[in-house]
Structure formats: C-alpha cells, structure tokens
Amino acid sequence: MSPGNIIALIYLGVIVFLVILIWVIVHKIRQKVRNYSRSLFGSDRIMQEIVTRSQGKDQAAAFEEEPRSLNGMTGVCLPNITRDFPEFNYDEVKAKNEALLKAYLNSIEAQNTSSMTDRQIAKSLVNKTQYIIDDLKSQGKHIYYHNIVVYNTEISDYAKGNGLCTVKLQSAVGFINFMKDQSGRTVAGSESSKRQAVFQSEYTYVQDADKAIKSGVYEQFSLSCPNCGAPITNLGAKFCEYCGTGIKEININSWKFTNIEEYGIRAKQYF
C-alpha cells in the first residue's frame, strides 16, 4: 500500500472517530435534557412544554382581564318597568347602582359602613354589610378590593310580589382582591392579579305597604321624613310627627337598594 493510501485511511479513521464522538456527546446532552424535562414538566419535550405553559399563562392573564358575561334582560324587562313606572330612569339607576357597588366593597375593606348613607340604601343592606365586616373580624381576617372597575350593568329580572316590585341588576366588576390574616400574611386571592366577578343588586319599590308589612319585608326600607330624616313609623300618617312636614305617598312608596351579592357563589364565601 502506498504512503498516500495510508494517509487517506488515517484521515478517514479520524473523521469516523470524530463523527462517533460528536454523536455520543449529542446523545448524552439530549438524554440529560430529557431527564431534566421529565423532572420539571413530566414530559420529554421541554420546548413544547415551555410554549404550552407560556400560552396557558397568557390565556389565564387574558381570562383575568375579560369581564364576566351578564344575564342581560334589559330589552325585555325595561318596557315592563317603564310601563309601571314612567318616571323610571334606567341610566340614573345604573349610575347609582355602580356607585353603590363601589361603596359596598370599599366599606368591607374599610371595615365600616359610614359611606353607605344614601337614602336609597335600605337598612337591611347596611346591616348585611356590617355582618360581613363583623364575620371577617371574628376570623381575624381583612379583605381588600383594589382598583375597582364596573364594566357594565344590565337588568336581569323584574318581579312583583308581597306588595313589592323588584328590579334585579347584574354588573360585571373587576378588581384586585385578596385576604390577609392578623399577621398580615395573604391567605387568599392575589395582590397583583385582577379578578372578575358578577354582582347582583336588588332595587325594590313598596307598591303595597300593607302587604309588605304582612309579609315581614317592609322593615328593611327604613323610610324617613324627607325634611328632617326622622323615621316614618305610621304609614297612615299625613304629617311627620317630629317636624310636621307633609308626607306624600311618593315618600312612602320609594325605591331602595335592598341587597347585593356576588352572583354564582355560596353565601359567606368571599372568594
């Protein structure tokens, strides 16, 4: 064999050796990557898992920003309401309801009901808010609602019964919502992620005071004199017993916000 052929065989052998060496190194690297991916994600395909999880996070973030859908029955209910109450102004009611929702959540966070003083807020709703505050305090917990945004409000129902007419309003609300214990540790919710929810309010009118009294629901209205604010205890009274101001029927038959609750969750479940 000529010297040239021997050199060629040596070169070929070196190339084959390098190819085998590179294959072994690559195989070991791939095996290590697989093992790492299995331990971290439970799958061999690390890039797919990274992409999938990234997409999942993007979808979760988008879900956090997407307002909840409402049982919108405004088009069906509003004509019936305005037929019964021609003076009913839906835009004004929506604005009052959205302001009340913020006052309600802010009251729970502040742990007092001093902001719920509007005459259209029923005493029963103030008492319910205070009950939630007291319940949280008894557990040593403090709930927070930051950056409250009311996206939309729709009428979801209109019903009559027990001498009352009740309009139910649903609102899509977004906020940062979390709960802390006495040590200041966050025990529920997130201090950085937004939560979307639907709240349902009840806006009620006393159509028949006698029926409302007999059904036991009239007390929640806590009607008062439009002049001095004294409570109206006698529905048959024509004048306020404290200041003598004439009491018209419109003051007795008044609209009140009687309830607020997060729609679709169990009572007393704050998250």
DOPA-785116 format. One record per residue (C-alpha): residue in one letter; x, y, z. Coordinates in pm, 1 decimal. Layout:
# residues N
{gudo 'A', {X, Y, Z}},
...
END
This chain:
# residues 271
{gudo 'M', {0.0, 0.0, 0.0}},
{gudo 'S', {135.8, 336.1, -97.0}},
{gudo 'P', {207.8, 604.4, 161.4}},
{gudo 'G', {-73.1, 818.6, 9.3}},
{gudo 'N', {-331.0, 547.9, 67.3}},
{gudo 'I', {-217.0, 500.8, 427.3}},
{gudo 'I', {-255.0, 875.1, 499.2}},
{gudo 'A', {-601.6, 872.8, 340.2}},
{gudo 'L', {-708.0, 581.4, 563.7}},
{gudo 'I', {-576.2, 762.5, 870.4}},
{gudo 'Y', {-774.0, 1076.7, 779.8}},
{gudo 'L', {-1085.4, 864.5, 720.3}},
{gudo 'G', {-1042.0, 692.2, 1054.0}},
{gudo 'V', {-1004.8, 1026.0, 1233.5}},
{gudo 'I', {-1320.7, 1159.8, 1066.6}},
{gudo 'V', {-1519.1, 848.0, 1159.8}},
{gudo 'F', {-1393.1, 873.6, 1518.1}},
{gudo 'L', {-1491.1, 1241.1, 1542.1}},
{gudo 'V', {-1837.2, 1168.0, 1400.0}},
{gudo 'I', {-1892.3, 891.6, 1654.7}},
{gudo 'L', {-1761.5, 1113.5, 1935.7}},
{gudo 'I', {-1991.3, 1400.2, 1837.3}},
{gudo 'W', {-2289.6, 1161.8, 1815.4}},
{gudo 'V', {-2214.7, 1024.5, 2164.0}},
{gudo 'I', {-2185.2, 1377.4, 2309.6}},
{gudo 'V', {-2508.8, 1493.6, 2144.8}},
{gudo 'H', {-2689.3, 1178.7, 2260.5}},
{gudo 'K', {-2577.3, 1235.0, 2619.5}},
{gudo 'I', {-2680.5, 1600.4, 2606.5}},
{gudo 'R', {-3023.9, 1507.7, 2470.7}},
{gudo 'Q', {-3062.9, 1243.2, 2737.4}},
{gudo 'K', {-2981.2, 1495.5, 3010.7}},
{gudo 'V', {-3230.8, 1742.3, 2863.8}},
{gudo 'R', {-3499.0, 1470.6, 2857.3}},
{gudo 'N', {-3431.3, 1378.8, 3218.2}},
{gudo 'Y', {-3444.9, 1743.8, 3321.7}},
{gudo 'S', {-3768.2, 1797.5, 3129.1}},
{gudo 'R', {-3924.2, 1489.0, 3286.2}},
{gudo 'S', {-3832.3, 1601.0, 3636.3}},
{gudo 'L', {-3953.9, 1957.0, 3575.9}},
{gudo 'F', {-4256.3, 1915.6, 3346.1}},
{gudo 'G', {-4328.7, 1538.8, 3339.1}},
{gudo 'S', {-4263.4, 1533.1, 2964.0}},
{gudo 'D', {-3967.6, 1469.9, 2729.1}},
{gudo 'R', {-4037.5, 1773.6, 2511.3}},
{gudo 'I', {-3913.2, 2069.3, 2707.0}},
{gudo 'M', {-3967.8, 2333.7, 2439.1}},
{gudo 'Q', {-4323.9, 2222.9, 2376.2}},
{gudo 'E', {-4391.8, 2231.9, 2749.0}},
{gudo 'I', {-4239.6, 2579.0, 2779.3}},
{gudo 'V', {-4450.4, 2705.1, 2488.0}},
{gudo 'T', {-4764.9, 2532.1, 2619.6}},
{gudo 'R', {-4720.0, 2670.5, 2969.7}},
{gudo 'S', {-4645.2, 3014.6, 2832.4}},
{gudo 'Q', {-4965.9, 3001.4, 2628.0}},
{gudo 'G', {-5151.6, 2883.5, 2938.2}},
{gudo 'K', {-5023.4, 3181.2, 3134.0}},
{gudo 'D', {-5123.7, 3413.5, 2850.2}},
{gudo 'Q', {-5470.9, 3259.2, 2842.5}},
{gudo 'A', {-5501.3, 3288.9, 3221.1}},
{gudo 'A', {-5394.9, 3653.1, 3206.0}},
{gudo 'A', {-5646.2, 3718.4, 2928.2}},
{gudo 'F', {-5915.9, 3545.6, 3136.5}},
{gudo 'E', {-5833.6, 3772.3, 3431.1}},
{gudo 'E', {-5884.4, 4077.2, 3208.7}},
{gudo 'E', {-6205.4, 3957.6, 3040.8}},
{gudo 'P', {-6522.8, 4094.2, 3207.5}},
{gudo 'R', {-6780.3, 3832.7, 3300.6}},
{gudo 'S', {-7090.5, 3791.1, 3086.4}},
{gudo 'L', {-7426.0, 3902.7, 3226.5}},
{gudo 'N', {-7780.7, 3769.0, 3213.4}},
{gudo 'G', {-7885.2, 4072.4, 3015.2}},
{gudo 'M', {-8265.8, 4101.4, 3005.2}},
{gudo 'T', {-8279.9, 4480.8, 2983.4}},
{gudo 'G', {-8457.5, 4480.8, 2646.9}},
{gudo 'V', {-8729.5, 4251.7, 2782.6}},
{gudo 'C', {-8770.8, 4393.9, 3134.2}},
{gudo 'L', {-8727.9, 4768.6, 3083.8}},
{gudo 'P', {-9050.7, 4819.9, 2880.6}},
{gudo 'N', {-9247.2, 4646.6, 3160.4}},
{gudo 'I', {-9079.0, 4859.1, 3427.5}},
{gudo 'T', {-9138.8, 5187.1, 3245.6}},
{gudo 'R', {-9499.6, 5086.0, 3182.6}},
{gudo 'D', {-9547.9, 5051.0, 3558.9}},
{gudo 'F', {-9317.5, 5342.9, 3646.9}},
{gudo 'P', {-9298.9, 5600.4, 3365.8}},
{gudo 'E', {-9053.9, 5809.1, 3572.5}},
{gudo 'F', {-8803.8, 5518.7, 3597.6}},
{gudo 'N', {-8470.3, 5643.0, 3460.2}},
{gudo 'Y', {-8252.8, 5345.5, 3377.8}},
{gudo 'D', {-7933.5, 5546.9, 3323.0}},
{gudo 'E', {-7968.6, 5708.0, 3665.9}},
{gudo 'V', {-8039.5, 5373.3, 3831.1}},
{gudo 'K', {-7733.5, 5219.4, 3663.3}},
{gudo 'A', {-7512.4, 5504.9, 3784.3}},
{gudo 'K', {-7648.7, 5476.9, 4140.5}},
{gudo 'N', {-7606.0, 5101.0, 4138.8}},
{gudo 'E', {-7245.3, 5118.6, 4019.5}},
{gudo 'A', {-7162.1, 5383.8, 4281.5}},
{gudo 'L', {-7327.2, 5165.3, 4547.4}},
{gudo 'L', {-7124.1, 4859.0, 4443.0}},
{gudo 'K', {-6801.6, 5051.5, 4497.5}},
{gudo 'A', {-6927.3, 5187.3, 4831.2}},
{gudo 'Y', {-7025.7, 4834.6, 4937.5}},
{gudo 'L', {-6683.9, 4682.9, 4855.4}},
{gudo 'N', {-6495.8, 4980.2, 4997.3}},
{gudo 'S', {-6699.4, 4953.0, 5319.2}},
{gudo 'I', {-6598.2, 4589.5, 5360.1}},
{gudo 'E', {-6234.1, 4681.5, 5306.8}},
{gudo 'A', {-6250.8, 4983.2, 5541.9}},
{gudo 'Q', {-6445.4, 4771.8, 5793.5}},
{gudo 'N', {-6713.9, 5034.9, 5847.6}},
{gudo 'T', {-7035.4, 5135.9, 5672.0}},
{gudo 'S', {-7000.8, 5513.7, 5700.2}},
{gudo 'S', {-7001.0, 5551.4, 5320.7}},
{gudo 'M', {-7338.4, 5374.8, 5284.9}},
{gudo 'T', {-7556.3, 5667.6, 5391.8}},
{gudo 'D', {-7758.9, 5730.7, 5076.0}},
{gudo 'R', {-8133.5, 5731.9, 5149.8}},
{gudo 'Q', {-8188.9, 5479.3, 4872.0}},
{gudo 'I', {-7980.9, 5219.6, 5056.6}},
{gudo 'A', {-8210.3, 5002.4, 5269.7}},
{gudo 'K', {-8125.8, 4945.6, 5633.7}},
{gudo 'S', {-8116.8, 4570.2, 5569.0}},
{gudo 'L', {-7832.8, 4614.7, 5318.1}},
{gudo 'V', {-7630.7, 4825.1, 5562.0}},
{gudo 'N', {-7689.9, 4559.3, 5829.0}},
{gudo 'K', {-7580.6, 4283.4, 5590.4}},
{gudo 'T', {-7259.7, 4472.2, 5511.7}},
{gudo 'Q', {-7190.6, 4516.3, 5882.0}},
{gudo 'Y', {-7250.0, 4144.7, 5935.9}},
{gudo 'I', {-6985.2, 4059.5, 5674.1}},
{gudo 'I', {-6742.0, 4300.3, 5841.0}},
{gudo 'D', {-6808.8, 4150.5, 6184.0}},
{gudo 'D', {-6776.4, 3797.8, 6047.0}},
{gudo 'L', {-6434.7, 3874.0, 5895.4}},
{gudo 'K', {-6318.5, 4044.2, 6214.2}},
{gudo 'S', {-6421.5, 3742.2, 6422.1}},
{gudo 'Q', {-6199.2, 3526.5, 6199.6}},
{gudo 'G', {-5909.6, 3770.8, 6225.6}},
{gudo 'K', {-5921.2, 3835.2, 5852.2}},
{gudo 'H', {-5917.5, 4151.8, 5643.1}},
{gudo 'I', {-6040.6, 4156.7, 5285.0}},
{gudo 'Y', {-5918.9, 4407.4, 5024.3}},
{gudo 'Y', {-6069.3, 4535.2, 4698.6}},
{gudo 'H', {-5829.1, 4749.2, 4493.8}},
{gudo 'N', {-5873.6, 4919.6, 4155.5}},
{gudo 'I', {-6247.2, 4852.0, 4133.5}},
{gudo 'V', {-6390.0, 4887.8, 3781.9}},
{gudo 'V', {-6757.8, 4837.7, 3691.0}},
{gudo 'Y', {-6761.4, 4746.0, 3321.8}},
{gudo 'N', {-7129.4, 4708.4, 3251.7}},
{gudo 'T', {-7470.3, 4676.9, 3415.3}},
{gudo 'E', {-7781.5, 4503.7, 3283.0}},
{gudo 'I', {-8129.4, 4433.8, 3417.0}},
{gudo 'S', {-8155.4, 4058.5, 3477.1}},
{gudo 'D', {-8512.2, 4033.8, 3613.0}},
{gudo 'Y', {-8823.4, 4228.3, 3712.9}},
{gudo 'A', {-9070.5, 4071.7, 3955.5}},
{gudo 'K', {-9373.3, 4165.8, 4166.0}},
{gudo 'G', {-9485.3, 4005.8, 4491.6}},
{gudo 'N', {-9558.3, 4065.6, 4862.2}},
{gudo 'G', {-9650.7, 4425.1, 4787.1}},
{gudo 'L', {-9308.9, 4491.0, 4629.0}},
{gudo 'C', {-9171.3, 4545.5, 4281.1}},
{gudo 'T', {-8809.3, 4433.7, 4247.4}},
{gudo 'V', {-8563.1, 4506.8, 3969.5}},
{gudo 'K', {-8254.7, 4283.7, 3968.9}},
{gudo 'L', {-7939.7, 4435.5, 3823.3}},
{gudo 'Q', {-7625.4, 4244.4, 3728.8}},
{gudo 'S', {-7289.1, 4419.3, 3698.5}},
{gudo 'A', {-6958.1, 4292.6, 3561.6}},
{gudo 'V', {-6692.0, 4407.8, 3807.3}},
{gudo 'G', {-6313.3, 4375.7, 3805.4}},
{gudo 'F', {-6077.3, 4430.9, 4097.9}},
{gudo 'I', {-5762.4, 4312.6, 4269.9}},
{gudo 'N', {-5898.0, 4104.8, 4556.1}},
{gudo 'F', {-5707.4, 3939.7, 4839.9}},
{gudo 'M', {-5742.9, 3849.8, 5205.7}},
{gudo 'K', {-5490.7, 3879.6, 5490.3}},
{gudo 'D', {-5481.7, 3729.9, 5835.9}},
{gudo 'Q', {-5390.4, 3904.3, 6160.1}},
{gudo 'S', {-5018.9, 3864.8, 6092.2}},
{gudo 'G', {-5052.1, 4044.2, 5757.0}},
{gudo 'R', {-4998.4, 3725.7, 5556.6}},
{gudo 'T', {-5201.0, 3691.5, 5235.3}},
{gudo 'V', {-5417.6, 3382.2, 5278.4}},
{gudo 'A', {-5642.5, 3410.0, 4971.3}},
{gudo 'G', {-5653.4, 3591.4, 4641.4}},
{gudo 'S', {-5367.7, 3780.3, 4477.5}},
{gudo 'E', {-5219.2, 4123.2, 4537.0}},
{gudo 'S', {-5118.6, 4153.9, 4171.6}},
{gudo 'S', {-5376.2, 3965.6, 3960.0}},
{gudo 'K', {-5715.5, 4106.0, 3872.7}},
{gudo 'R', {-6029.7, 3905.9, 3948.9}},
{gudo 'Q', {-6351.4, 3935.7, 3751.2}},
{gudo 'A', {-6691.2, 3884.4, 3912.0}},
{gudo 'V', {-7063.3, 3945.4, 3864.4}},
{gudo 'F', {-7258.5, 4119.8, 4139.4}},
{gudo 'Q', {-7636.9, 4119.2, 4156.2}},
{gudo 'S', {-7824.8, 4407.6, 4320.2}},
{gudo 'E', {-8192.5, 4429.6, 4410.8}},
{gudo 'Y', {-8367.9, 4762.5, 4361.7}},
{gudo 'T', {-8709.3, 4747.0, 4527.5}},
{gudo 'Y', {-9023.9, 4957.8, 4539.0}},
{gudo 'V', {-9303.3, 4937.5, 4800.9}},
{gudo 'Q', {-9614.8, 4907.4, 4588.4}},
{gudo 'D', {-9849.8, 4794.4, 4863.6}},
{gudo 'A', {-9729.6, 4886.0, 5214.4}},
{gudo 'D', {-9990.4, 4670.5, 5391.4}},
{gudo 'K', {-9887.3, 4357.4, 5200.7}},
{gudo 'A', {-9520.2, 4438.8, 5256.8}},
{gudo 'I', {-9579.2, 4469.3, 5632.4}},
{gudo 'K', {-9775.6, 4142.6, 5649.8}},
{gudo 'S', {-9501.9, 3957.6, 5459.5}},
{gudo 'G', {-9240.8, 4087.8, 5702.6}},
{gudo 'V', {-9024.5, 4260.0, 5441.5}},
{gudo 'Y', {-9121.8, 4622.1, 5497.2}},
{gudo 'E', {-8883.5, 4689.4, 5788.1}},
{gudo 'Q', {-8580.9, 4673.5, 5559.1}},
{gudo 'F', {-8682.4, 5000.2, 5392.8}},
{gudo 'S', {-8646.6, 5222.8, 5698.6}},
{gudo 'L', {-8836.5, 5511.6, 5536.8}},
{gudo 'S', {-8779.5, 5858.7, 5674.2}},
{gudo 'C', {-8913.5, 6213.0, 5656.9}},
{gudo 'P', {-8775.4, 6397.3, 5351.2}},
{gudo 'N', {-8726.7, 6712.7, 5562.3}},
{gudo 'C', {-8580.0, 6611.9, 5899.6}},
{gudo 'G', {-8488.2, 6248.5, 5835.0}},
{gudo 'A', {-8696.0, 6114.5, 6124.5}},
{gudo 'P', {-8823.3, 5757.0, 6072.5}},
{gudo 'I', {-9177.7, 5712.8, 5941.4}},
{gudo 'T', {-9336.9, 5466.1, 6182.4}},
{gudo 'N', {-9702.5, 5516.4, 6090.0}},
{gudo 'L', {-9781.4, 5453.2, 5723.3}},
{gudo 'G', {-10116.6, 5625.5, 5760.3}},
{gudo 'A', {-9960.3, 5948.7, 5886.1}},
{gudo 'K', {-10006.8, 6256.0, 5668.0}},
{gudo 'F', {-9751.1, 6465.9, 5857.1}},
{gudo 'C', {-9414.2, 6394.7, 6017.0}},
{gudo 'E', {-9468.2, 6354.8, 6392.4}},
{gudo 'Y', {-9134.4, 6531.1, 6458.6}},
{gudo 'C', {-9126.3, 6835.8, 6228.6}},
{gudo 'G', {-9480.5, 6848.5, 6088.0}},
{gudo 'T', {-9375.1, 6822.7, 5722.6}},
{gudo 'G', {-9644.3, 6680.0, 5496.7}},
{gudo 'I', {-9568.5, 6321.4, 5390.7}},
{gudo 'K', {-9677.8, 6237.2, 5040.0}},
{gudo 'E', {-9742.9, 5886.5, 4912.1}},
{gudo 'I', {-9434.0, 5906.5, 4691.3}},
{gudo 'N', {-9217.5, 5923.9, 5003.4}},
{gudo 'I', {-9370.8, 5607.8, 5144.1}},
{gudo 'N', {-9363.4, 5418.9, 4815.7}},
{gudo 'S', {-8993.7, 5474.9, 4741.4}},
{gudo 'W', {-8721.6, 5276.8, 4564.8}},
{gudo 'K', {-8448.4, 5121.3, 4779.4}},
{gudo 'F', {-8140.6, 4908.4, 4714.6}},
{gudo 'T', {-8219.3, 4612.0, 4937.0}},
{gudo 'N', {-7948.9, 4357.4, 4857.8}},
{gudo 'I', {-7610.0, 4300.0, 4693.1}},
{gudo 'E', {-7440.2, 3965.9, 4648.5}},
{gudo 'E', {-7176.4, 3811.6, 4426.6}},
{gudo 'Y', {-7366.6, 3612.1, 4168.2}},
{gudo 'G', {-7297.3, 3241.5, 4139.2}},
{gudo 'I', {-7116.0, 3176.6, 4466.8}},
{gudo 'R', {-7233.2, 3044.3, 4804.0}},
{gudo 'A', {-7329.0, 3283.2, 5083.9}},
{gudo 'K', {-7038.1, 3394.6, 5306.4}},
{gudo 'Q', {-6781.7, 3266.4, 5053.4}},
{gudo 'Y', {-6580.8, 3579.2, 4987.9}},
{gudo 'F', {-6360.5, 3422.8, 4719.0}},
END
